[in-house]
Amino acid sequence: MDELMDMIVSDDSPSQISDRIKDILFGKAAERVDAARPLVANSLFGENDVEDEEETLEVTDELETEEEPEEETV
């Protein structure tokens, strides 16, 4: 961050300052994604979700059996 402030104070080119800001933001975003990745992976593929998957399958099966094709009226 100090490097960015030095660039602004020393009147570097706006494109270089913009590129530096983008690099900083990309780095912060990458850190947050890396921190959230294990939590998301566990919620999607964790062992605790086996029961949830079974419930989802049951609900889907119920929905499929409840739907009946509409009859055309003449």
C-alpha positions in Angstrom: 0.0 0.0 0.0 2.9 2.3 0.7 4.2 1.7 -2.8 0.9 2.9 -4.2 1.0 6.1 -2.1 4.6 6.7 -3.2 3.4 6.4 -6.8 0.6 8.9 -6.3 2.9 11.4 -4.5 5.7 11.1 -7.1 3.2 11.7 -9.9 3.7 8.5 -11.8 1.6 7.9 -14.8 -2.1 7.2 -14.2 -2.0 3.9 -16.0 0.8 2.6 -13.8 -1.2 3.7 -10.7 -4.3 2.1 -12.0 -2.4 -1.1 -12.8 -1.1 -1.1 -9.2 -4.5 -0.6 -7.8 -5.8 -3.5 -9.8 -3.0 -5.7 -8.7 -3.7 -4.9 -5.0 -7.4 -5.6 -5.4 -6.7 -8.8 -7.3 -4.4 -10.0 -4.5 -7.0 -9.3 -1.9 -9.8 -11.0 -3.8 -7.5 -14.0 -4.3 -6.9 -14.2 -0.6 -10.6 -14.2 0.2 -11.3 -16.8 -2.4 -8.6 -19.0 -1.0 -10.0 -18.6 2.5 -13.5 -19.4 1.4 -12.7 -22.4 -0.8 -12.5 -25.0 2.0 -15.8 -23.9 3.5 -17.6 -24.0 0.1 -16.0 -27.4 -0.7 -17.1 -28.8 2.6 -20.7 -27.5 2.1 -20.9 -29.0 -1.3 -19.0 -32.3 -0.9 -18.8 -32.8 2.8 -19.9 -35.9 4.6 -22.6 -34.0 6.5 -24.5 -33.3 3.3 -25.3 -37.0 2.6 -28.6 -36.6 4.5 -29.4 -33.4 2.6 -28.8 -35.1 -0.7 -31.2 -37.9 0.2 -33.9 -35.4 1.2 -33.4 -33.5 -2.1 -33.8 -36.7 -4.1 -37.0 -37.5 -2.2 -38.5 -34.1 -2.9 -37.5 -34.3 -6.6 -39.1 -37.7 -6.9 -42.3 -36.5 -5.2 -42.4 -33.5 -7.6 -42.0 -35.7 -10.6 -44.8 -38.1 -9.5 -47.2 -35.2 -8.7 -47.0 -33.6 -12.1 -49.5 -34.9 -14.5 -49.8 -33.8 -18.1 -52.6 -31.4 -18.8 -55.4 -32.8 -21.0 -56.4 -30.8 -24.0 -60.0 -29.5 -24.1 -61.8 -29.7 -27.4 
